[in-house]
């Protein structure tokens, strides 16, 4: 029988990004961060072992021993839970750069994104979600939240480079952040051209020429 959800301590918060509902549920009881993380760990395991096409809420529930209702309190659908799982994996496998230099940060972000898309279950799951029903407002909200957070990681690296004088002072940070990842996503999702060393070197070189001081 699924275990009941424990009550979170006042003021507690999940240590991992969840991209789900964080407010109190029925009866005003706050959601347990420990339960949230347990669900996400189980979701990561199911995604890695079964693949995105065989990913189900039932499989996640069986893995972590909670009820379906406990999962749906946080994520309204399978797609929303997959997206939250992707977000956790991206934060773990493609962490923020160390801001050593603009070149080092650009290479770090580019190589990690290529690795995550090509070599982990995140890639197929991301492709699946692109084709999912984005008309669902709750799924769309989760996707937007994740994209904003990932873009903020790149914006911080660029802002640091501007402050150090490595990037031009009039650099449009949001636009520049999107340009770093867009060609990678385009190749992976649309053109299916190789994301190899030749591409990475060319992309980083051309990107640095555009964002650099003039």
N, C-alpha and C positions, 0 to 999 in steps of 0.2 A: 504493500500500500504506500502511495507517495507520502513522503514526510511533510508535515505542515511547515509553513514558512516561519522562521523565527522573526521576532520583532527586532528592528534595528535600534541601536542605541541612539539617544537623542544627539543630533548634530553630526552623526556619522555619515560618511560618503564613500562610494565605491572607489577603490584604488585604481581601477582600470576604467577606461572609457566604455560606456555602455550604449550610448545612442538610443536610449529607450526612455520610457516613462519613468521619471524619478520621484514623482509626487506620491503622496499617500494614496493607498488604494481604498477599497470599500471599508467603511467604518472609521476612516481616518488613520489606519495603521500604516506606519511608514514601511517602505520596502527594505528588505534586508540586503545590504551590500554583499554579504557572504553568499547568499543564495544567488544573487545576480552573477557573481563571479563563477560560481559552480555551474550555472547554466551555460555561461559563455565558454568555460573550459570544455564542457561536454559537447557544445556545438562545434568547437574547433576540432575535436577528435572525430566527430561524425563527419564533418566536412572533409577531413583529411583521409578518412578510411573509406567512406562511401561515395564521395564526390557530390557535386552540387545537384545532379539530377536525382540522386537517391536520398537527398537530405530531407528529413521530415521532422516536425515537432515531436511526433511520437518517438522517434529514435533518440532525440535529445532527452526527452522525459525519461525514457527507459535507462539512459546512461547515467543521469544525475539523480534520479529518484525523487523528483518533485512532481507536482501535478501539472497538467496542461494549463489549468487556470493560472498557476503561478507564472508560467512563461508568458501567457497572453496578457497578464497584467502589465508586463514590461514592453512587449513587442506585439503589434496587432496582427502580424502575419509571418509566415515562413520567410518571405522576402525581407522583411524588416529585421528579423533575427540574423539572417545571412549577412545583411549589410553591417549590422553591429559586430558580427564575428570578423568580417573583413577589416573593419576599423581597428579592432583589437590587434589583429595580426599585422596590419600595416604599422601601427605604433610600435610593435615589438620588433618587427623585421626591418622596418625602414624608419628608424628613430631620427629625431632632429639632428642636424650636423653639429659639430663642435665649434664652428665659426673660426676655424684656423685661418682661412683665407677664402676669398670669393671663389677661386678656382677649386679649392678643396671641397667647399660646400656644394658647388654645382656638380662636381663629379660624384660626391657622396649621394646626393639626392637622385641623380640620374641613374647611377648604377644600382642603387637599392630598389628603385621603382622597377627597373628592368628585371632585376632578380625576382622580386615578389610576383610580378605578373607572369614570368616565364617558368619559374622553378618551384612555385608553391601552389597550394589549392586556391589561393586568392585570385589568381588569374582567371581560371574557368568560372569561379563564382562571380567575379566582376562582370565577365562577359554575359553570364546568365542574367544578372540584374539589369544590364543595359537593355535587354529584351523583355524585362518584366513590365508589368503594368504600372507605369509611373503616374497614371491618373489617380491612383490611390493616394489621397492627400497625406496619410500618415507615413507611408513608405517614402513619398516625395520629401516630406519633412526630415525624415531620418537621413536620406541621401544628401540633402542640402546641408544639414548640420555637419556630416562627415566631410564633405567637400570643402566647406568653409574652414574647418579645423586643419585639414591637410594643406590648404592654401596658406593658412596663417604660418605654418612651419616654414614654408619657402619665403614668405614675406619677411619673416624675422631675419632670415639669413641675408636677404637683400638689404634690409634696413641697416643691418650691422655693416655690410659692405659699403653702403652709402656713407655711414658715419665714419668709417675708416678711410674714406677717400678712394676706395677701389672701384666704386660704381658711380655713375653720373648722378649729380645732385637732383636732377629733374626726373629721375626714373619713376615711371608709374608703377608702383609696387604691385598692386593687384593684377595688372595686366602682365607684368613681367613674371609674376609667380605662375600665372596660367600658361605662359609661353614655354616655361621650362618643361612642364609635363605633357602638354598637348601633343607634340609630335610622337611621343612614346605611346600615348593612348591611341593615337591615330594608326600607327603601324600595327599595334597589337589587335585593335578591334576592327579596322577597316581595310587597310591595304595588305596586311599580313606580310609586309616586307621584314627582313631580318632585323632584330634588335641585337646586333653583334658589336664587336669592338670597333669596327670601322664606323658604324653609325654613332656609337657613344662618343668617340673622339671628335667626329665632325660636329655633332650636335653641341657638345660642350664648348668647342672652339668658337663656333658661330654665335652661340648664345653669349659668351663672354665678350665678344666683339660688340654686340649690341648693347649690353648693359654697362660696359666699361666706361671709364672717363673719356670725355671728348674735348 
